[in-house]
Each structure stands twice: as C-alpha cells, then as structure tokens.
Amino acid sequence: IFTMLGREIQVAVKAGSPDPAVNGKLRDVIAKCKANNMPNDTIDRSIKKAAGGGEDVEYENVTYEGYGPNGVAVIVEVLTDNRNRAAANVRNAFTKGGGNMGNSGCVSFMFDEKGLIVIDKEEIDMDEEELMMAALDAGAEDFAAEEDSYEITTAPDDFSAVRETLEAAGIPMASAEVTMIPQTYTELTDEEDIKKMNKLLEMLDDDDDVQNTYHNWDE
C-alpha cells in the first residue's frame, strides 16, 4: 500500500507543487497516507523524491471496466509506467476470475463518483447529531450512521474542502477518499461464482499497478 501511495504522491507533486499548502491534490493524498498509517518521514521522503526528479518514471492513470461472474460490474483504476503491461495483467485477472473486460463506459454509468469520509464511532467524542451538523455545515451531501462508523458523502469537487474543515475541527477519520459508489448491487449465490469473484479481486489486489478496484458485488 505504501508503494501505491508513493506513486500517488509523485503524480500529485508533478501535477502541482511539493508544498501541500498550495497543492490541494497533494493534501488529499497525504490525508489518505495518514489514514493508512504511513509514517510522516516516509511521506516527506516521497514528496522530496518526487520534487527532486530522481528516477524519471512517468506514471499515467488508466481506468478499465468489465464484468465479473454473473455480470458483477467492476471498475479498475491503475497508475502505471507501462500501459501494455497493466492492460495485460488486468485482462488476465478478469479471465481467470470468470469475467471479461469491456469497453470504456460499459459499467461506470452504474456507479456514482463521491467523496467518502468514514469515521470510527469509537474514535470520536462528538454525538451523532453534532457530527452530522458539522459535516453538513462543511458542505457534505449526506450523513449516515452505520453499525460501527459514520459515513459522510460529498460531491467530488467538494471533497477536499469538507475533509479539511472536519480535519481542522479535530475530527479523526478512518478513511477519506474520492470513490465510486454502486447504484445497485449484484448477488452471487453459486459457490463457483463466489470463488471466481474472490480470485478476480485477489489478483487485482496483488497487482502493483492497480490503485483502486470498485465493484457492485453484494458480499
């Protein structure tokens, strides 16, 4: 995970500035790093390495879409220095997982892009109503109380501002990122389909080029 986050830092720095005070994208990546327990000195080293040039590897974002068993919709986001390798590996994962890659846009219409902030109930002292008002006042679209956590959703363009406002208020976050939320979910009842779907997700998870995988499997 630190390797993948390091790539995100590199892309954010090259697209803007090594100073998070003026680079909102970098601030978001740093927040994601901290949510994944990446040490501060590792974050600083990654920023300095990206700012200093170092190994001149150019990474590009590519999104692949396709179907898992029984038509489960899958979106795969990669950050790679070799598009051909990434495409071959992702295609192989779909094939071994009993699915197939599709054309761009074949399943993305079934998802909504949203900012998602998750707060662990055990980590926060505020009561639910107070937290909800703080989130909505900060510009959040929605607030939901789950069994062990609170989930705050935002429009993608409002995500950074909402996250920073809550962060400034001292509210701890288990995770904070822009994600793809399914509009509907697909169930798998056949044991073989479940095995294949797990195989697909496992292969994508093991691929260093893959940054994020989204799906609508109702696990």
Number of C-alpha atoms within 10 A of each C-alpha: 11 15 12 18 19 22 21 23 28 24 20 23 22 16 12 14 17 23 13 17 9 11 15 17 19 25 20 21 22 23 21 19 24 16 15 14 11 17 11 12 9 13 19 14 12 22 23 16 17 23 16 11 11 9 8 8 13 13 17 13 15 15 16 22 24 24 22 27 22 17 16 19 24 28 23 18 18 25 22 22 14 13 16 9 12 20 18 10 17 25 20 17 25 25 16 16 23 18 24 19 20 14 9 12 13 16 21 21 10 17 19 14 16 20 24 24 24 19 22 16 19 8 12 15 10 12 9 15 10 9 19 20 13 18 23 16 12 18 18 23 17 14 20 13 14 12 8 10 16 19 19 25 26 25 18 15 11 16 25 20 16 25 27 17 17 17 13 10 10 10 17 17 21 17 17 24 20 18 18 20 17 20 10 11 13 16 13 17 9 10 9 12 17 19 14 20 24 14 17 23 19 13 17 24 16 9 14 14 26 22 20 16 18 18 24 22 20 10 8
